[in-house]
Amino acid sequence: MLLLKFVCAFAWADLEVHESERRFVERLMRRFKLAESERAQVAQWLCLAPAPAEVDPALVPKEHRRAFIEAARAVIYADGRIDDDERSLFDRLDAALR
């Protein structure tokens, strides 16, 4: 769930969740076979971005950091464009997790 929370936060980086970003998150939910209550939580994150304190890179286990970086990169590329806010947020996450 922490990975999905980060992905949703990155989908909000440009202050709008695009349909392609939403589809990316939905594919992740299917891949992880989430329970209905977990799916509902992710749907909430797609409607209202997670609080910044909830997406603290320090929360990411060391063994999962690469997966978080790759998922964040994938969601910001999902809509076919990366704006400055998305790039800046990604660069900060990348630096914090490496």
C-alpha positions in Angstrom: 0.0 0.0 0.0 2.9 2.3 0.7 4.0 2.0 -3.0 0.5 2.8 -4.2 0.4 5.8 -1.9 3.7 7.1 -3.4 2.4 6.5 -6.9 -0.8 8.4 -6.2 1.2 11.3 -4.7 3.3 11.4 -7.9 0.2 11.3 -10.1 -0.9 14.5 -8.2 2.5 16.2 -8.7 1.1 18.4 -11.5 -2.1 19.0 -9.5 -4.1 16.8 -11.8 -4.5 13.0 -12.1 -4.7 12.3 -15.8 -6.7 9.3 -17.1 -3.5 7.5 -18.2 -2.1 7.9 -14.7 -5.3 6.5 -13.2 -5.1 3.5 -15.6 -1.5 2.9 -14.4 -2.6 2.9 -10.8 -5.5 0.6 -11.6 -3.1 -1.9 -13.3 -0.9 -1.9 -10.2 -4.0 -2.6 -8.0 -4.9 -5.6 -10.2 -1.3 -6.8 -10.2 -1.2 -6.6 -6.4 -4.6 -8.2 -6.0 -5.8 -5.7 -3.4 -8.7 -6.3 -1.1 -11.8 -4.1 -1.7 -11.0 -1.9 1.3 -7.5 -1.4 0.0 -8.8 -0.5 -3.5 -11.2 2.0 -1.8 -8.3 3.6 -0.1 -6.3 3.9 -3.3 -9.4 5.4 -5.0 -9.4 8.1 -2.2 -5.8 8.9 -2.9 -6.6 9.4 -6.6 -9.3 11.9 -5.5 -7.3 13.6 -2.8 -3.5 13.5 -2.8 -1.9 11.8 0.2 -0.5 14.2 2.8 3.2 14.9 2.2 4.2 13.4 5.6 2.6 10.1 4.5 5.0 9.9 1.5 8.2 10.3 3.4 11.1 8.5 1.6 12.3 7.4 5.0 9.3 5.1 5.2 10.5 3.1 2.2 12.3 -0.2 3.2 15.8 -0.3 1.8 15.1 -3.5 -0.2 12.1 -1.8 -2.0 13.7 1.5 -2.9 14.4 0.7 -6.5 10.8 -0.5 -7.1 9.5 2.8 -5.6 11.8 4.8 -8.0 10.7 2.8 -11.0 7.0 3.1 -10.1 7.3 6.9 -9.6 9.1 7.3 -12.9 6.4 5.2 -14.7 3.5 7.1 -13.3 4.9 10.5 -14.2 5.6 9.3 -17.8 2.1 7.7 -18.1 0.5 10.9 -19.5 3.3 11.4 -22.0 4.6 14.6 -20.6 6.6 15.6 -17.5 6.3 19.1 -16.2 8.8 20.9 -13.9 7.0 20.0 -10.7 6.9 16.3 -11.6 10.6 16.3 -12.5 11.5 18.1 -9.3 9.5 15.8 -7.1 11.0 12.7 -8.8 14.5 14.1 -8.6 14.1 14.6 -4.8 12.7 11.1 -4.3 15.5 9.6 -6.4 18.1 11.4 -4.4 16.5 10.5 -1.1 16.3 6.8 -1.9 19.7 6.3 -3.5 
